[in-house]
């Protein structure tokens, strides 16, 4: 499996394009568990089909990426 995880905003708004901090922390815990490889987006296509891998992207550059996502 190969996938791109795209995040828009980490906030409590309940918006369809946002994720709560608690949920995002859960995603980070799973990603860091070793269940899949986390690779840069430009390397994802080159990962062997037998290896599970994801790339994580953020759009719009909201401040919450610097204060919440980047430290994690």
Secondary structure, 3 states (H helix, E strand, C coil): CEEEEEECEECCCCCCCEECHHHHHHHHHHHCCCCCEECCHHHHCCCCCCCCEEEEEECCCCHHHHHHHCCC
